[in-house]
Amino acid sequence: MQLNRIDLNLLVVLDAIFSEGGITRAGEKLHLTQPAISHALGRLRELFGDPLFVREGRRMVPTPLARSLTQPVRRALHSLEVALNEVQQFDAATTQRHFNIAVRDVLEAMVLPPLMVEVARDAPSVDISAIRADRRTLESELASGGLDAALDVLLPVSEDVRHQRISMDRLVVVARRNHPATRKAFDLAAYLRAHHVLVSSRRSGPGLEDVELNRQGLRRRIRLRCQHYFAACRVVSETDLLLTMPERYARIANKQFGNRILSFPMQMPSMDAYLYWHASVDNDPANRWLRERLIATTESAAGRG
């Protein structure tokens, strides 16, 4: 198929229908009417000789051909957008831009407040979406432009993904005030005698602290496994369960509960956070501005912690 036969706007519509799952929402995303989107889809179907999307209930489900086209099309559109951005001056005070950042909830609570203070003050036309991304698809989403940046632990990535360490943290133990284990010196023996909460997004598997305990031939009793630290902090405030969590988030989440924050009673590796972005946007003024803001606000939050 010759490139001069393809209207690039049709590829934008193809990507929007795929990402939004329907003609109406694709039109809202692109600020086009439903008939305009339907007309573009008709031209795409004629161009590729394939229905591309079939209706199932309220969703437009992509055909195998549409699924195979999506990632190459996204990468091509993203590369074109980056090239155009690089020749334009990015002015945070006037430029309209929407950034998607993948971030875990622990870093979200630490980074977003100071970041949005800066954005509200200096970039009134910039919008931010903080989302949770699958680590298995992180690299492809950065490559396609579905994500502008990501904040996470150290991950195995290719040379096409840049990364920079932006903060270090340590594990602490959270306990309610007057917890029996804290009436005397809190040591490893007291930690192991107690029962615990483990916070994890996974259904099973050990936490970082359990991996280190296992290396020493030690185990602890986990009475509750849950998904969010805030819920765990409330449980701790009303029970004798202990919670192990990153220190900076512990100081944020426990302000309203009055729980005690204790040093973890054995040597542990630091919990480092990294900023990730794709090599293709190294010199993109808008993405560079975003990275600088994320680094600055993370460092600021770490200083307050």
N, C-alpha and C positions, 0 to 999 in steps of 0.2 A: 504493500500500500504506500503510495507516494504522499509525502508530508504536505505537499501543496494542495492536496484534496481535503485536508482536515482543517476545520475551523477550531482554533484553540479554545474558544468559548464553549464548544461542545464538550471538550474534555473537562472543563470546570464543572459543567452540569453533571457529567458522569460521576465525578468524584463527590459532588454534593448529594446526589440521589443515594449513592452507596453509603456515605457517612450518616445521612439523616434518615434513611430507610423509607423515604416516601417523597412523592412529587410536591405535596403542599409544603412540607418542612424544608425541602430543598429550595423552593421558591422563596420562602421566608429568609433563609440563610443568604441567598444571592440577591434579595430584593427584586425578584422577578415574579410575574403573575403565573398562576398555575397553567394557563394555556401556553405561555411562553416556554415553560419547562417541558410540557407535554410535546410541543412542537420540536424542541431540541432533542428529546428522547426519540421521537420518530425519525429524525435525521440520523441519529446515532445508530438506530436499529437498521436503517437502510445502508449506512456506511459499512457496518460490520456484518450484516447478514445474520443477525442474531437478535432475539428479543431483549437480551441483556438483563431485564428485570421482569419478574412475573409476580402478580399480586397474590399474596396469601393473607387473608384477613385485611388488616389495615396497613400491613407492611409490604414494601416492594422488595422481594427477595432476589438477589443477584444470581444470574446463571453462572455456570463454570467459567465461561469466557469473560464475563464481567469481573469475576473475582480475580482471574489471572491478569486482567488489565489494570486493576486498581493500584497496586503498589508501583508499577512502572510509571503510570500516569501521575501519581502523587509525587514521585521523585522528580519527574520532569517539570511539573508545575512549580515545585518547590525550588528547583535549581534556577528556573526562569525568574521567579520572584526574588530570590537572593541576588541574582545578577542585576535586576532592575533597582533593587534597594541600594546596592553598592554604589550606583552612580547617582543616587539621590542623597541629599542631606537629611539625616534624621534629626528632627527637632522635637524633643520630648514635650515641650510646652505647647506645640501646635499639631503634631502628627497624630492621626487616629490609628491606633494599633491594638490588636487583641493578642495577648500572649497566653499560651498554654504551658503550664509548668507541672511536671509530675513531682509529687512530694508526699512523703509519708506523714502520718498525723503528728508524730513527735516533732518533726521539723516544722510542720505547718504552724503549730501553735507558737513556735519560737520566731519564725521568719516573717509570717504574713503581717502581724501588727506593725512592726517598724517599716516593712516594705510599703504597705498601703498608706502610711503616714507620708512617705516620700512621694508616692505616686499621686496622692490627693493634692499635695502641695506643688509638685513640679511638673506633673504630666496629666492634666485634666482630661485628655482625650485617649488615655491609655487604659485598657481594661485587662484584668488578670483572671484566668481560670486556674485554680489549683486542683489537680485531679490525681487520682490513683491510677498508675499504669502497671501493666503486667511486665515484670522484669524480663520475661522471655521475649517480649516484643519491643522493649525499650529502644534498642538500636534502630530497628526499622521505622519506628515512629519518629525518632529524631531525624533520620535520613529523609523521610517523606515530608517533614514539616508539621506533622500532626502534633508534635511536641517541640517547643522552642528550647526547653532546658529541662533538666531533671535534678532533683536533690535526693540522694540515697546513700547507702553504705557503699563500700568498695565492691564493684562488680566486675566480672570478666567481660571486657569489651574489646572490639577490634581497634586498629589504628585510626579508623575513620571517625571514632568518637573520642573527643577530647575530654579530659577530666582534671579536676583540681580539688585538692583537699581544702575545705573551707572552715571546718570546725573540729574540735576534739571534745569528747565528753567522757565521763566515767559513770560506772554503775553505782547506785546507792540503794539502801534498803529503807522502805517506808513502813512505819508502824504507827498504830494509834497511840495517843498519849496514855501513859500508865500501862503500857503493854507489859505483861509479866517478864518477857525476855529482855526488857530494857531496864529493869530495876537494878541490875548489877552490870558489870562491864559486858558489853555486847561483843561476843566473840564468835568464832566459827562453830563451836559446839552449840551455842545458843541458837544460832541460825539454823543448824541442821535439826535441832529438836523441835523447832516450830513448824507449822504448816503454812503453805504458801499459795499465792495467786501467780499464775503465769499468763502474761498477755502476749497473744500471738494471732496473726491473721491466718495462720495455717491450722488445719484441723488436728494435726498431730505433729510430733517431733519435739526435740528439746529446745530450750532457749539457750542463748549464749552462755548464761551463767551455769546451766546444766552441763554444757559441753566441758567447761573448765572444771566443774566439780567431778565429772566422770573421769577426767584425766588424772585426778588425784585419788580415784577409787572411791569417791563419795557420792551420795545421793540425797535428795531432799524429797519431802512428801508434798506433792502438788494437789491441793484440795479443789482448786477452781482454775479452769482455763477459760479466759474470755478474750474479747477482741480489742477492747479499748482501755487505755490507762486511766481515763477519767472515771469510768465505772469501777475499775479495780481500786482506785483511791477511795471511793466512797465505801466499797466493801470493807476495805482495811479500816476505815474510821469507825466501823460498827462491829468489827469482829477481832479475833486474835490472829488473823492471817497476816502474813508479811508479804510485801510486794517488792520485787527488785526491778529497778527502772533507771533510765538515764537521769542524771542529776538535774540538768537544766529544766527539763520538762517536769521533773518532780517538784521543783520549786514553784513552777507556774500552776500545776494542777492541784497542789495541796494547799494553796492559800486559803480556800474556803473551808477546808476540812480540819486544819490544825494538826495534821499528822506529823510525827517526828521523822526527820530524815537522817539516817545513820550511814556511816561509811560501810562499804561492803567489806566483810571480814577476811578477805584474802586477795592476793594480787590478781588483777584482771587486765586484759588488754584494753586499751582505750577504744571508745566507740566513735570512730571518725565519720564525718559526713563529707560527701563529695558532690561537686557540681559537674554535671555532664552536659555537653552540647556537641553538635555534629561539626566535623571539620569544614563542611561547606559554608557554614555561617561564621567562620572565624573572623572575617573582615566585614560582616554585615553590620552596619552602624546600629541598627535597632537591636539586634541580638547582643551586640557588644554592650550597649547601654543596659540591657536587662541583666547581663552577667555581672556587670560592675555594681548594679544595685543589689543583686542577691548576695554578692560577696561582702559588700559594705554593711548591709543590714544583718547578715549572719554574724559578722565580726562584732557589730554593735550589740547584738543580743547576747553573744558569748561574754562580752565584757560586763554586761549587767548581771549575767548569771553568776 
